[in-house]
Amino acid sequence: MIAQKYKIFFDKVFNPIALYKIRDSVKKPVTPSDIIFVDVNPAYERVMKLERDKIIGKSFVDVWPMAEPCWADIVVKCFNKNMSVRCEGESHDTGSWLEAVAFPVSHDMAAAIFSDMTDWKKSEDELKLNQERLREFAAKLTLSEENTRRDIAQDLHDHLGYELVSQLMTLRTLSEKNLPEDISKIINDLIKNTEKLIAANRNLVFELSPLVLKEVGLNPALEALAKNMLEPRGIEYELIFNGSMEEIQIDDDICVLLYRMTRELLFNVIKHAHATKVNIIVNRGASKSMVAVEDNGKGFDVNKIKYGLGLFSIRERLLPIGGEMKIISAPNSGTMIVMTCPSTLTD
C-alpha cells in the first residue's frame, strides 16, 4: 500500500496513477493476467471512467479486456525487465489519446503515470493538416505563377517580338538604299539597338517561361536552361536522359515543377558550389520520374545542412504531390540533389 506521507500527493495529483503488483506465487516472466491492480488515484477514476472499488484486486485483463496491447505491454515489460517503459497512443476505451510511463516500485510492484494528451494530439493533427494545406497551396501557387509567366512570355514573343523583328527588317531595307551619310548612320544605330532589344526580349521570354518547355517538353527545356545558365559562366555540363519522352509522358504540371526546381538548384550551384562541371540526370518511369543535379564543387556535411529558402521551397513543393528530395554530399566531394515525384498527378 502507499505510505501515508505520499497519500496526499497520490490523491491530489492531476495525472492518473495506477499501482500494480504481481499475483501471489507467480514468477517472472509475467503476463497481463498476472498483474493485479493495487490502487488507483481519483484522477485515474475520472480519466479512465472506472470506480476504484471495482478495480482493486482485479487483473489487468479483467479490468481492460479490450484495451490496446501497448498499455499492458509497458507494465509487463516494466516487471520483467525492471525498467521504466513509455508508450503513447489512442485509447478507445476512454476516448482519449494517452501517454503512459510505467516504472518499478519494488521487485513485485510497479506504477504507471498517465497523461491525457488528447488536446495536444488534436493540436498536432491540426498543425499537420495546416502544413499539408500550405504545401498544397505552395505547389498550386507555383503552377498558377507559371501559367501567368507563360501567358506573359507568349505575349512578349508573339507581339513585341514580332514588332521588333518587323522593325529590324524595315530598317535593314532602308539601310540598303542610297541615303545621306548622316541618315545612314542613324539607321545603322537603330539596327544595332533593335538587335539588342530583340536579344533582350528573347532572354526575358526565356527567364519568364521557356516556350520550349510547353512546345517540346522537359528534356529540351532543361538542355536550354543549362546552356543559358552554365555556359556563359564557363561551367561544363552534361545532360543524361533515361527513358523515352515519346513512350513515357510526364504531366505538364510535373514538368513545370521539375523545371523550376532544377533552375533553383543550378542557381545554388553557381552561387555556392564553386563547381566546374554539372550533370543533369533525368530518369523517366511509368509511375515515378526523377531529376538529379550533380556537381563537382566543394560539397558539404549533410548532417550539418541548414535548409536555405531554395532547398526548403523545393522540399515543400515536392511533399504534397508525393515526391521527395534527397541530398548526397560530403566536404570536397561535390553534391548530388535528387528530386523524385510521380510522373502523373492524381486528383
Helices and strands as residue ranges (DSSP letters): H 4-12, E 17-22, G 32-34, E 35-40, H 42-48, G 52-54, H 60-63, H 69-81, E 85-91, E 96-106, E 109-116, H 118-155, I 156-160, H 161-175, H 181-208, H 211-215, H 218-229, G 231-233, E 236-242, H 252-268, I 269-273, E 277-284, E 288-295, G 302-304, H 309-318, G 319-321, E 324-329, E 335-342
